[in-house]
Amino acid sequence: MNSLLLVEDDPVIGQEIIDFLTKHGFDVGLARNFTEGQAAARQSYDLAILDLNLPDGNGFDLLARFLENNIQVIITTVVADVDFIAEALDAGASDYLTKPFNLNILRARIAACLRDFGHMEEDSDLVLKEDQGMIYYQGQAVALTALEFRLLAHFIRHRGQLLTRDQLLDRFWDARQAYVNDNTLTATIKRIRDKTSKDLIETVRGIGYRLKL
């Protein structure tokens, strides 16, 4: 059973999320503020669901603390601002949801994060090491952001399969947001190619992408 931590200061929302995720087989702990979140970060969790807008501390500081302890983080926020969300993803968050959000979408995002970080493939120049949270290309560790890591891990899982742009945008971004467009995905793919090989991910014009290795 996967162990999750919910950092949420609203007791009604918090209990609703806990009840839902518990019914779907997760073991969920609760931190009601920044201070409790700091203490919980020292424990062993697979993933934290972090409300960045906490009344008693900086949510970005708590995000950093979780990442230091190898805990994946999905952020939740009422701030639907592209710069704010990009800052959180660049800081290492695996995913985000803007409030209010559908609980089934949250469950699916959690499952996707856990799958992507739990997959390992050895028989290739491109290797995903789940115990290290690292991807190796031709024997060298690749320095990736959390979003780049999740995206490349998804390609590894679907090696050789054509993945459409719409599928990728829906899976890794909240495509309903006005600021999310094709350029968002293109830029992320380019960064992965720059850090590995320009030929690693093939562009299928007008459709999507395919991992070639």
Z-matrix of the N, CA and C atoms (Angstrom, degrees):
N
C 1 1.462
C 2 1.526 1 109.75
N 3 1.333 2 116.21 1 127.02
C 4 1.457 3 120.32 2 179.78
C 5 1.521 4 110.95 3 -73.36
N 6 1.322 5 114.55 4 140.88
C 7 1.461 6 121.57 5 -177.54
C 8 1.533 7 109.90 6 -103.78
N 9 1.320 8 115.77 7 122.49
C 10 1.459 9 122.16 8 -178.41
C 11 1.524 10 110.40 9 -117.34
N 12 1.321 11 114.85 10 152.75
C 13 1.461 12 121.33 11 172.38
C 14 1.519 13 108.51 12 -120.61
N 15 1.323 14 116.03 13 128.76
C 16 1.457 15 121.68 14 175.06
C 17 1.521 16 108.95 15 -105.27
N 18 1.339 17 116.32 16 122.81
C 19 1.463 18 121.41 17 174.97
C 20 1.520 19 106.87 18 -107.32
N 21 1.328 20 115.94 19 104.03
C 22 1.463 21 121.67 20 -172.79
C 23 1.530 22 109.11 21 -150.92
N 24 1.340 23 116.56 22 124.40
C 25 1.458 24 119.88 23 -176.51
C 26 1.528 25 113.38 24 -88.48
N 27 1.320 26 118.22 25 -12.56
C 28 1.464 27 121.08 26 177.73
C 29 1.528 28 108.59 27 -88.28
N 30 1.348 29 118.35 28 113.46
C 31 1.472 30 119.82 29 -174.37
C 32 1.520 31 113.96 30 -64.88
N 33 1.320 32 118.08 31 -32.80
C 34 1.465 33 120.55 32 -179.12
C 35 1.534 34 110.23 33 -69.51
N 36 1.345 35 115.27 34 -49.59
C 37 1.465 36 119.75 35 178.28
C 38 1.518 37 110.33 36 -61.60
N 39 1.332 38 115.95 37 -43.24
C 40 1.455 39 120.48 38 -178.39
C 41 1.517 40 112.48 39 -59.28
N 42 1.320 41 117.33 40 -46.38
C 43 1.464 42 120.52 41 -178.92
C 44 1.515 43 111.72 42 -67.08
N 45 1.329 44 116.43 43 -36.60
C 46 1.464 45 120.56 44 178.14
C 47 1.531 46 110.79 45 -62.23
N 48 1.339 47 116.18 46 -43.93
C 49 1.468 48 120.45 47 179.74
C 50 1.526 49 110.54 48 -66.30
N 51 1.330 50 116.83 49 -44.35
C 52 1.464 51 120.73 50 -179.33
C 53 1.522 52 111.08 51 -61.61
N 54 1.329 53 117.16 52 -46.23
C 55 1.468 54 120.64 53 -179.60
C 56 1.528 55 110.60 54 -60.15
N 57 1.327 56 116.69 55 -43.53
C 58 1.461 57 121.00 56 -177.88
C 59 1.524 58 111.29 57 -65.38
N 60 1.335 59 116.78 58 -48.91
C 61 1.469 60 120.00 59 -176.74
C 62 1.526 61 111.59 60 -69.08
N 63 1.319 62 117.06 61 -34.27
C 64 1.463 63 120.37 62 176.76
C 65 1.519 64 110.96 63 -62.37
N 66 1.327 65 116.50 64 -41.03
C 67 1.468 66 121.09 65 177.91
C 68 1.522 67 111.45 66 -63.42
N 69 1.338 68 116.30 67 -24.21
C 70 1.455 69 120.17 68 -179.58
C 71 1.533 70 112.47 69 -99.07
N 72 1.330 71 116.14 70 19.04
C 73 1.454 72 119.83 71 168.14
C 74 1.510 73 117.08 72 92.66
N 75 1.346 74 118.02 73 10.85
C 76 1.457 75 120.92 74 178.89
C 77 1.522 76 110.91 75 -98.95
N 78 1.322 77 114.98 76 147.88
C 79 1.463 78 121.84 77 172.28
C 80 1.529 79 107.01 78 -95.72
N 81 1.329 80 117.86 79 114.07
C 82 1.457 81 121.35 80 -169.35
C 83 1.528 82 111.07 81 -118.39
N 84 1.343 83 115.38 82 123.45
C 85 1.447 84 121.34 83 171.83
C 86 1.523 85 109.90 84 -98.51
N 87 1.319 86 116.92 85 162.35
C 88 1.461 87 121.14 86 -176.36
C 89 1.528 88 110.75 87 -127.47
N 90 1.329 89 115.42 88 131.85
C 91 1.463 90 122.90 89 168.69
C 92 1.527 91 106.42 90 -119.21
N 93 1.329 92 117.01 91 124.27
C 94 1.469 93 120.86 92 -171.30
C 95 1.524 94 113.13 93 -92.84
N 96 1.320 95 117.20 94 -3.96
C 97 1.458 96 119.45 95 -179.74
C 98 1.527 97 109.26 96 -162.83
N 99 1.325 98 116.24 97 -178.50
C 100 1.462 99 122.31 98 -178.03
C 101 1.528 100 111.21 99 -61.03
N 102 1.336 101 116.71 100 -44.11
C 103 1.459 102 121.25 101 -176.70
C 104 1.525 103 111.30 102 -62.22
N 105 1.329 104 116.53 103 -46.19
C 106 1.462 105 119.79 104 178.02
C 107 1.526 106 110.98 105 -66.43
N 108 1.326 107 116.69 106 -33.83
C 109 1.453 108 120.24 107 177.37
C 110 1.522 109 112.23 108 -64.06
N 111 1.331 110 116.29 109 -41.04
C 112 1.462 111 120.71 110 177.35
C 113 1.525 112 111.14 111 -59.49
N 114 1.327 113 116.05 112 -44.55
C 115 1.460 114 119.89 113 179.21
C 116 1.523 115 111.18 114 -65.15
N 117 1.325 116 116.70 115 -40.54
C 118 1.468 117 120.76 116 -178.52
C 119 1.518 118 112.42 117 -68.24
N 120 1.339 119 117.03 118 -26.65
C 121 1.470 120 121.05 119 -178.66
C 122 1.524 121 112.05 120 -63.28
N 123 1.320 122 117.14 121 -18.63
C 124 1.469 123 120.56 122 178.83
C 125 1.526 124 112.05 123 -82.89
N 126 1.329 125 116.36 124 -8.66
C 127 1.455 126 120.93 125 -179.80
C 128 1.533 127 110.21 126 -92.67
N 129 1.318 128 115.07 127 174.85
C 130 1.465 129 120.60 128 -175.79
C 131 1.526 130 110.05 129 -96.90
N 132 1.332 131 115.59 130 105.66
C 133 1.465 132 121.78 131 175.42
C 134 1.525 133 108.65 132 -125.40
N 135 1.333 134 115.50 133 148.77
C 136 1.462 135 119.85 134 175.74
C 137 1.518 136 111.68 135 -78.26
N 138 1.334 137 116.04 136 -32.52
C 139 1.461 138 120.24 137 -174.75
C 140 1.521 139 109.64 138 -160.05
N 141 1.330 140 115.43 139 145.62
C 142 1.466 141 121.41 140 175.63
C 143 1.526 142 109.48 141 -116.73
N 144 1.326 143 115.64 142 139.95
C 145 1.462 144 122.68 143 172.29
C 146 1.521 145 105.50 144 -105.16
N 147 1.311 146 116.38 145 109.52
C 148 1.461 147 121.80 146 -167.05
C 149 1.520 148 112.09 147 -115.20
N 150 1.323 149 115.69 148 119.06
C 151 1.462 150 121.20 149 169.62
C 152 1.525 151 106.98 150 -78.88
N 153 1.318 152 117.30 151 115.19
C 154 1.469 153 120.25 152 -176.75
C 155 1.517 154 112.78 153 -71.11
N 156 1.319 155 117.30 154 -19.61
C 157 1.467 156 121.04 155 -174.78
C 158 1.521 157 110.63 156 -96.34
N 159 1.330 158 115.66 157 73.27
C 160 1.458 159 121.38 158 -178.13
C 161 1.526 160 110.38 159 -95.13
N 162 1.340 161 117.80 160 145.84
C 163 1.466 162 120.14 161 -174.90
C 164 1.526 163 114.47 162 -76.59
N 165 1.344 164 117.55 163 -19.93
C 166 1.457 165 119.00 164 -171.61
C 167 1.520 166 113.95 165 -118.61
N 168 1.346 167 118.17 166 15.90
C 169 1.452 168 119.42 167 179.80
C 170 1.513 169 111.83 168 179.50
N 171 1.329 170 114.67 169 172.39
C 172 1.456 171 121.68 170 -177.74
C 173 1.520 172 110.08 171 -86.16
N 174 1.341 173 116.43 172 118.38
C 175 1.453 174 120.68 173 -179.37
C 176 1.517 175 113.47 174 -61.45
N 177 1.335 176 117.09 175 -29.67
C 178 1.464 177 120.14 176 179.04
C 179 1.532 178 110.67 177 -68.87
N 180 1.321 179 117.64 178 -33.39
C 181 1.459 180 120.46 179 175.73
C 182 1.527 181 110.52 180 -65.11
N 183 1.328 182 115.65 181 -38.92
C 184 1.465 183 119.87 182 178.85
C 185 1.523 184 110.82 183 -69.88
N 186 1.317 185 117.04 184 -37.69
C 187 1.459 186 121.41 185 174.70
C 188 1.526 187 110.29 186 -56.66
N 189 1.315 188 116.65 187 -47.12
C 190 1.466 189 121.13 188 179.51
C 191 1.531 190 111.37 189 -61.38
N 192 1.337 191 116.19 190 -39.26
C 193 1.466 192 119.99 191 -179.95
C 194 1.535 193 111.04 192 -64.00
N 195 1.320 194 116.97 193 -43.01
C 196 1.466 195 120.40 194 178.11
C 197 1.526 196 110.75 195 -61.84
N 198 1.325 197 116.74 196 -45.53
C 199 1.458 198 120.60 197 -177.72
C 200 1.523 199 110.93 198 -64.36
N 201 1.318 200 117.47 199 -35.87
C 202 1.461 201 121.15 200 176.67
C 203 1.527 202 111.25 201 -59.56
N 204 1.335 203 115.70 202 -29.46
C 205 1.461 204 121.19 203 -178.39
C 206 1.530 205 112.16 204 -101.50
N 207 1.338 206 115.53 205 20.11
C 208 1.470 207 122.10 206 175.30
C 209 1.522 208 113.16 207 58.72
N 210 1.324 209 115.85 208 36.98
C 211 1.464 210 121.96 209 174.73
C 212 1.524 211 108.04 210 -104.79
N 213 1.316 212 116.78 211 120.23
C 214 1.460 213 120.24 212 175.78
C 215 1.527 214 109.60 213 -64.27
N 216 1.328 215 116.17 214 154.65
C 217 1.465 216 120.24 215 -176.56
C 218 1.518 217 110.89 216 -136.02
N 219 1.334 218 115.36 217 128.50
C 220 1.462 219 122.44 218 165.41
C 221 1.521 220 106.19 219 -106.36
N 222 1.314 221 116.69 220 124.05
C 223 1.455 222 119.27 221 -179.59
C 224 1.520 223 110.53 222 -93.50
N 225 1.333 224 115.27 223 147.48
C 226 1.459 225 121.76 224 171.15
C 227 1.523 226 107.08 225 -122.88
N 228 1.311 227 115.93 226 144.05
C 229 1.461 228 119.54 227 -177.28
C 230 1.518 229 110.58 228 -159.21
N 231 1.322 230 115.03 229 150.20
C 232 1.469 231 119.97 230 173.67
C 233 1.520 232 110.35 231 -87.89
N 234 1.331 233 116.81 232 -5.84
C 235 1.464 234 121.84 233 -176.85
C 236 1.526 235 109.31 234 -89.24
N 237 1.317 236 116.69 235 104.43
C 238 1.470 237 121.27 236 179.76
C 239 1.523 238 109.99 237 -93.33
N 240 1.322 239 114.77 238 57.11
C 241 1.463 240 121.26 239 -177.47
C 242 1.528 241 108.71 240 -112.95
N 243 1.323 242 116.50 241 128.33
C 244 1.458 243 120.51 242 -173.57
C 245 1.523 244 111.90 243 -60.68
N 246 1.315 245 118.98 244 -40.82
C 247 1.459 246 121.18 245 -178.13
C 248 1.524 247 111.13 246 -67.43
N 249 1.329 248 116.16 247 -39.83
C 250 1.467 249 121.13 248 179.46
C 251 1.521 250 110.74 249 -63.88
N 252 1.334 251 116.43 250 -46.85
C 253 1.460 252 120.97 251 -179.28
C 254 1.529 253 110.71 252 -67.32
N 255 1.335 254 116.86 253 -42.30
C 256 1.464 255 120.26 254 178.50
C 257 1.522 256 110.99 255 -61.25
N 258 1.326 257 116.69 256 -38.35
C 259 1.468 258 120.62 257 178.23
C 260 1.529 259 110.72 258 -61.21
N 261 1.324 260 116.43 259 -41.59
C 262 1.463 261 120.36 260 -180.00
C 263 1.524 262 111.53 261 -67.35
N 264 1.327 263 116.96 262 -41.44
C 265 1.464 264 120.15 263 178.85
C 266 1.519 265 111.02 264 -67.83
N 267 1.326 266 116.89 265 -41.03
C 268 1.466 267 120.46 266 177.26
C 269 1.527 268 111.26 267 -64.83
N 270 1.329 269 116.10 268 -28.66
C 271 1.466 270 120.04 269 179.42
C 272 1.523 271 112.12 270 -76.10
N 273 1.345 272 116.62 271 -10.20
C 274 1.456 273 119.07 272 174.67
C 275 1.514 274 116.53 273 123.70
N 276 1.339 275 118.09 274 -2.02
C 277 1.462 276 119.66 275 177.38
C 278 1.524 277 110.03 276 -61.93
N 279 1.327 278 116.79 277 142.83
C 280 1.460 279 121.13 278 -178.52
C 281 1.510 280 112.44 279 -80.82
N 282 1.328 281 117.15 280 -29.00
C 283 1.460 282 120.83 281 -176.48
C 284 1.525 283 107.66 282 -165.25
N 285 1.324 284 116.37 283 174.98
C 286 1.457 285 120.50 284 178.44
C 287 1.520 286 110.01 285 -150.97
N 288 1.334 287 114.67 286 157.05
C 289 1.456 288 122.53 287 172.01
C 290 1.526 289 108.05 288 -138.57
N 291 1.329 290 116.06 289 137.07
C 292 1.453 291 119.83 290 175.71
C 293 1.524 292 108.62 291 -93.01
N 294 1.333 293 115.47 292 137.70
C 295 1.465 294 121.15 293 179.77
C 296 1.531 295 110.41 294 -80.20
N 297 1.340 296 115.34 295 144.99
C 298 1.468 297 128.70 296 -5.19
C 299 1.527 298 110.67 297 -78.21
N 300 1.324 299 116.27 298 151.06
C 301 1.463 300 119.82 299 -179.23
C 302 1.521 301 109.77 300 -132.08
N 303 1.335 302 114.56 301 159.36
C 304 1.450 303 122.13 302 178.81
C 305 1.528 304 109.57 303 -78.47
N 306 1.323 305 117.53 304 131.65
C 307 1.458 306 120.61 305 -176.47
C 308 1.525 307 112.34 306 -66.23
N 309 1.316 308 117.13 307 -30.20
C 310 1.463 309 118.51 308 178.06
C 311 1.527 310 111.07 309 -69.70
N 312 1.347 311 116.07 310 -33.41
C 313 1.467 312 119.41 311 174.08
C 314 1.523 313 110.34 312 -64.87
N 315 1.334 314 116.91 313 -41.87
C 316 1.466 315 120.69 314 176.40
C 317 1.525 316 110.07 315 -58.51
N 318 1.330 317 117.22 316 -47.31
C 319 1.469 318 120.76 317 179.28
C 320 1.527 319 111.04 318 -57.62
N 321 1.333 320 116.80 319 -43.41
C 322 1.462 321 120.71 320 -178.78
C 323 1.526 322 111.12 321 -66.84
N 324 1.338 323 117.11 322 -39.69
C 325 1.464 324 120.26 323 178.86
C 326 1.533 325 110.58 324 -65.15
N 327 1.334 326 116.78 325 -40.30
C 328 1.461 327 120.67 326 177.28
C 329 1.530 328 110.15 327 -60.98
N 330 1.338 329 116.02 328 -47.61
C 331 1.461 330 120.34 329 -179.15
C 332 1.524 331 111.08 330 -61.03
N 333 1.336 332 116.62 331 -39.66
C 334 1.467 333 120.69 332 179.77
C 335 1.521 334 110.78 333 -63.81
N 336 1.327 335 116.88 334 -44.49
C 337 1.470 336 120.52 335 178.96
C 338 1.525 337 110.89 336 -61.00
N 339 1.318 338 116.52 337 -45.84
C 340 1.453 339 120.02 338 -177.73
C 341 1.520 340 111.53 339 -66.52
N 342 1.324 341 116.97 340 -37.80
C 343 1.465 342 119.70 341 177.10
C 344 1.518 343 111.50 342 -65.58
N 345 1.338 344 116.04 343 -46.58
C 346 1.465 345 119.69 344 -175.43
C 347 1.516 346 111.57 345 -64.77
N 348 1.316 347 117.79 346 -37.69
C 349 1.460 348 119.52 347 -178.85
C 350 1.523 349 111.79 348 -84.94
N 351 1.328 350 117.26 349 -10.25
C 352 1.458 351 120.11 350 -178.73
C 353 1.509 352 113.55 351 -99.26
N 354 1.325 353 117.82 352 0.48
C 355 1.467 354 120.92 353 -176.06
C 356 1.529 355 110.93 354 -93.82
N 357 1.323 356 115.10 355 141.26
C 358 1.458 357 119.27 356 178.02
C 359 1.522 358 109.58 357 -137.52
N 360 1.315 359 117.21 358 134.60
C 361 1.463 360 122.03 359 179.17
C 362 1.522 361 107.72 360 -134.96
N 363 1.351 362 116.11 361 126.62
C 364 1.462 363 120.23 362 -172.63
C 365 1.527 364 113.86 363 -103.94
N 366 1.340 365 117.19 364 -31.81
C 367 1.463 366 120.57 365 -168.70
C 368 1.525 367 111.03 366 -84.95
N 369 1.337 368 116.05 367 67.32
C 370 1.460 369 119.65 368 -177.14
C 371 1.517 370 109.16 369 -172.33
N 372 1.340 371 115.85 370 162.35
C 373 1.463 372 119.89 371 169.33
C 374 1.515 373 110.64 372 -66.02
N 375 1.326 374 115.82 373 -21.23
C 376 1.460 375 121.61 374 -177.89
C 377 1.524 376 108.44 375 -108.55
N 378 1.326 377 117.38 376 113.01
C 379 1.458 378 122.33 377 -172.29
C 380 1.518 379 110.33 378 -124.39
N 381 1.325 380 115.30 379 130.99
C 382 1.456 381 122.22 380 176.32
C 383 1.520 382 109.06 381 -103.06
N 384 1.338 383 116.87 382 118.82
C 385 1.466 384 122.41 383 -179.49
C 386 1.524 385 108.73 384 -104.45
N 387 1.334 386 115.41 385 102.36
C 388 1.448 387 119.85 386 -176.18
C 389 1.539 388 113.12 387 -65.55
N 390 1.329 389 117.33 388 -36.49
C 391 1.458 390 119.54 389 -177.41
C 392 1.527 391 111.74 390 -69.60
N 393 1.326 392 117.10 391 -24.25
C 394 1.462 393 121.26 392 -179.94
C 395 1.527 394 112.71 393 -100.27
N 396 1.327 395 116.89 394 -13.87
C 397 1.460 396 119.94 395 -173.84
C 398 1.521 397 110.90 396 62.93
N 399 1.346 398 116.21 397 38.99
C 400 1.462 399 121.52 398 -175.83
C 401 1.523 400 110.54 399 -132.40
N 402 1.338 401 115.24 400 153.32
C 403 1.455 402 122.36 401 169.94
C 404 1.526 403 107.65 402 -115.99
N 405 1.344 404 115.69 403 135.19
C 406 1.460 405 121.72 404 179.67
C 407 1.524 406 109.18 405 -113.41
N 408 1.322 407 115.36 406 134.13
C 409 1.462 408 121.14 407 175.26
C 410 1.522 409 108.35 408 -119.66
N 411 1.318 410 115.49 409 118.59
C 412 1.459 411 122.69 410 -176.86
C 413 1.527 412 111.34 411 52.06
N 414 1.322 413 114.52 412 41.87
C 415 1.451 414 121.46 413 175.06
C 416 1.506 415 116.17 414 84.68
N 417 1.335 416 117.73 415 -5.02
C 418 1.460 417 121.63 416 -178.26
C 419 1.528 418 110.33 417 -109.09
N 420 1.336 419 116.57 418 135.56
C 421 1.463 420 120.85 419 177.53
C 422 1.527 421 109.75 420 -65.45
N 423 1.320 422 116.08 421 137.12
C 424 1.458 423 122.02 422 179.80
C 425 1.529 424 108.69 423 -102.76
N 426 1.333 425 116.22 424 126.61
C 427 1.462 426 121.25 425 179.89
C 428 1.529 427 108.87 426 -82.44
N 429 1.326 428 116.00 427 104.20
C 430 1.455 429 122.12 428 -176.52
C 431 1.521 430 110.76 429 -120.33
N 432 1.316 431 116.23 430 148.65
C 433 1.460 432 119.87 431 168.78
C 434 1.532 433 107.85 432 -72.16
N 435 1.326 434 116.99 433 167.40
C 436 1.462 435 120.24 434 -179.45
C 437 1.524 436 111.58 435 -60.15
N 438 1.324 437 117.24 436 -40.53
C 439 1.459 438 120.67 437 179.13
C 440 1.530 439 111.31 438 -66.13
N 441 1.331 440 117.30 439 -44.21
C 442 1.461 441 120.81 440 177.72
C 443 1.527 442 110.78 441 -61.53
N 444 1.331 443 115.39 442 -39.86
C 445 1.470 444 120.71 443 178.90
C 446 1.522 445 110.25 444 -60.86
N 447 1.322 446 117.30 445 -49.54
C 448 1.466 447 121.18 446 -178.57
C 449 1.520 448 111.64 447 -62.52
N 450 1.319 449 116.39 448 -40.88
C 451 1.461 450 120.20 449 -179.06
C 452 1.521 451 111.15 450 -66.33
N 453 1.330 452 116.78 451 -46.09
C 454 1.468 453 119.71 452 179.99
C 455 1.524 454 111.08 453 -67.44
N 456 1.341 455 117.42 454 -36.34
C 457 1.464 456 120.21 455 176.21
C 458 1.524 457 110.46 456 -62.28
N 459 1.313 458 116.83 457 -36.76
C 460 1.471 459 120.67 458 177.89
C 461 1.529 460 110.32 459 -65.06
N 462 1.321 461 116.85 460 -41.06
C 463 1.464 462 119.97 461 176.24
C 464 1.531 463 111.02 462 -62.49
N 465 1.335 464 116.88 463 -39.88
C 466 1.461 465 120.45 464 179.21
C 467 1.530 466 110.37 465 -62.05
N 468 1.322 467 116.71 466 -42.93
C 469 1.454 468 120.71 467 178.79
C 470 1.532 469 111.39 468 -61.03
N 471 1.324 470 115.73 469 -34.79
C 472 1.469 471 120.73 470 -177.13
C 473 1.537 472 109.75 471 -110.24
N 474 1.308 473 115.51 472 40.69
C 475 1.466 474 122.57 473 -177.94
C 476 1.526 475 111.09 474 -51.95
N 477 1.347 476 116.14 475 125.42
C 478 1.447 477 121.47 476 178.81
C 479 1.515 478 114.72 477 83.39
N 480 1.328 479 117.27 478 -7.81
C 481 1.465 480 121.35 479 -178.59
C 482 1.529 481 110.31 480 -91.76
N 483 1.316 482 117.22 481 138.97
C 484 1.452 483 121.76 482 177.00
C 485 1.523 484 109.39 483 -76.23
N 486 1.320 485 116.37 484 121.52
C 487 1.462 486 123.01 485 178.56
C 488 1.521 487 108.40 486 -110.03
N 489 1.316 488 117.21 487 123.36
C 490 1.455 489 120.17 488 -176.24
C 491 1.524 490 110.67 489 -75.65
N 492 1.322 491 115.18 490 158.06
C 493 1.465 492 120.41 491 178.58
C 494 1.525 493 110.57 492 -61.85
N 495 1.331 494 116.18 493 -41.43
C 496 1.461 495 119.81 494 -179.30
C 497 1.526 496 111.41 495 -63.68
N 498 1.328 497 116.67 496 -40.48
C 499 1.461 498 120.09 497 178.06
C 500 1.523 499 111.09 498 -60.51
N 501 1.320 500 116.53 499 -44.62
C 502 1.465 501 120.87 500 -177.81
C 503 1.525 502 111.30 501 -69.05
N 504 1.318 503 117.32 502 -41.50
C 505 1.466 504 120.46 503 178.82
C 506 1.523 505 110.53 504 -63.89
N 507 1.321 506 117.15 505 -41.72
C 508 1.462 507 120.53 506 -179.89
C 509 1.522 508 111.78 507 -66.94
N 510 1.338 509 116.16 508 -34.13
C 511 1.468 510 119.88 509 -175.97
C 512 1.524 511 112.80 510 -79.47
N 513 1.318 512 116.50 511 -39.94
C 514 1.462 513 119.24 512 -170.64
C 515 1.524 514 114.49 513 -108.94
N 516 1.301 515 116.69 514 -8.89
C 517 1.462 516 120.77 515 175.84
C 518 1.514 517 109.35 516 -136.17
N 519 1.320 518 116.49 517 157.71
C 520 1.457 519 120.84 518 172.24
C 521 1.522 520 107.08 519 -82.34
N 522 1.328 521 115.79 520 90.07
C 523 1.467 522 121.24 521 -170.97
C 524 1.520 523 113.29 522 -66.07
N 525 1.336 524 117.30 523 -10.58
C 526 1.465 525 119.18 524 178.16
C 527 1.521 526 112.09 525 -76.15
N 528 1.343 527 116.71 526 -17.60
C 529 1.454 528 119.49 527 -179.80
C 530 1.527 529 110.26 528 -71.33
N 531 1.318 530 116.03 529 139.98
C 532 1.467 531 120.89 530 -173.34
C 533 1.521 532 112.87 531 -62.87
N 534 1.340 533 117.45 532 -28.58
C 535 1.458 534 120.10 533 -174.40
C 536 1.527 535 113.10 534 -87.08
N 537 1.335 536 117.19 535 -2.74
C 538 1.457 537 120.12 536 178.16
C 539 1.524 538 108.67 537 -92.88
N 540 1.344 539 116.45 538 122.62
C 541 1.457 540 120.54 539 179.01
C 542 1.526 541 109.60 540 -146.07
N 543 1.317 542 116.09 541 -174.03
C 544 1.463 543 120.73 542 -177.34
C 545 1.525 544 112.39 543 -58.02
N 546 1.331 545 117.21 544 -32.92
C 547 1.461 546 120.19 545 -178.71
C 548 1.528 547 111.61 546 -64.20
N 549 1.337 548 117.03 547 -29.47
C 550 1.459 549 121.07 548 178.41
C 551 1.520 550 110.26 549 -61.31
N 552 1.323 551 116.42 550 -47.52
C 553 1.465 552 121.21 551 178.83
C 554 1.521 553 111.13 552 -68.98
N 555 1.325 554 117.09 553 -43.53
C 556 1.469 555 121.43 554 -179.14
C 557 1.520 556 111.14 555 -57.30
N 558 1.327 557 116.31 556 -43.69
C 559 1.464 558 120.66 557 -178.72
C 560 1.526 559 111.20 558 -64.73
N 561 1.339 560 116.97 559 -39.28
C 562 1.462 561 120.21 560 -179.86
C 563 1.527 562 110.78 561 -68.25
N 564 1.329 563 117.18 562 -42.36
C 565 1.472 564 121.13 563 176.70
C 566 1.524 565 110.11 564 -60.49
N 567 1.318 566 117.20 565 -41.48
C 568 1.473 567 120.92 566 -179.79
C 569 1.522 568 110.73 567 -62.00
N 570 1.329 569 116.79 568 -41.63
C 571 1.468 570 119.51 569 179.90
C 572 1.529 571 110.57 570 -64.06
N 573 1.336 572 117.38 571 -39.19
C 574 1.471 573 120.38 572 177.60
C 575 1.524 574 110.47 573 -64.44
N 576 1.324 575 116.94 574 -42.82
C 577 1.479 576 120.01 575 178.29
C 578 1.516 577 110.60 576 -63.61
N 579 1.323 578 117.56 577 -41.39
C 580 1.466 579 120.95 578 -179.96
C 581 1.530 580 111.12 579 -60.95
N 582 1.336 581 116.41 580 -30.70
C 583 1.463 582 120.35 581 -176.86
C 584 1.526 583 112.85 582 -91.34
N 585 1.336 584 116.78 583 -9.50
C 586 1.471 585 120.44 584 -179.97
C 587 1.526 586 109.51 585 -126.71
N 588 1.319 587 116.42 586 -89.33
C 589 1.458 588 122.21 587 179.40
C 590 1.523 589 108.77 588 -149.97
N 591 1.312 590 116.02 589 143.07
C 592 1.463 591 119.69 590 -179.94
C 593 1.520 592 111.46 591 -66.45
N 594 1.335 593 116.69 592 -19.71
C 595 1.466 594 121.40 593 -179.09
C 596 1.527 595 112.50 594 -96.75
N 597 1.310 596 118.05 595 2.28
C 598 1.465 597 120.57 596 -175.02
C 599 1.528 598 111.58 597 -65.68
N 600 1.327 599 116.72 598 -46.71
C 601 1.462 600 122.15 599 -178.15
C 602 1.525 601 108.14 600 -113.17
N 603 1.310 602 115.50 601 120.00
C 604 1.454 603 121.59 602 -178.00
C 605 1.526 604 110.61 603 -86.01
N 606 1.322 605 116.71 604 134.10
C 607 1.466 606 121.57 605 172.81
C 608 1.525 607 109.51 606 -88.05
N 609 1.323 608 115.65 607 124.04
C 610 1.461 609 121.27 608 173.31
C 611 1.519 610 106.35 609 -101.34
N 612 1.304 611 115.95 610 102.57
C 613 1.463 612 122.03 611 -168.21
C 614 1.532 613 112.34 612 -53.65
N 615 1.313 614 113.79 613 129.05
C 616 1.451 615 121.05 614 176.93
C 617 1.516 616 115.10 615 79.90
N 618 1.354 617 116.46 616 -3.16
C 619 1.468 618 118.80 617 -177.13
C 620 1.523 619 112.06 618 -123.65
N 621 1.351 620 115.90 619 -59.90
C 622 1.453 621 117.69 620 -175.94
C 623 1.514 622 112.33 621 173.75
N 624 1.353 623 115.83 622 -137.60
C 625 1.459 624 120.68 623 -173.30
C 626 1.528 625 110.37 624 -139.11
N 627 1.353 626 114.33 625 159.09
C 628 1.455 627 121.17 626 177.55
C 629 1.523 628 108.93 627 -143.17
N 630 1.335 629 117.35 628 134.06
C 631 1.464 630 121.37 629 173.92
C 632 1.513 631 108.44 630 -76.55
N 633 1.333 632 117.83 631 126.01
C 634 1.459 633 121.73 632 -172.34
C 635 1.524 634 112.74 633 -88.05
N 636 1.333 635 117.93 634 -28.48
C 637 1.470 636 119.44 635 -176.23
C 638 1.522 637 111.77 636 -76.41
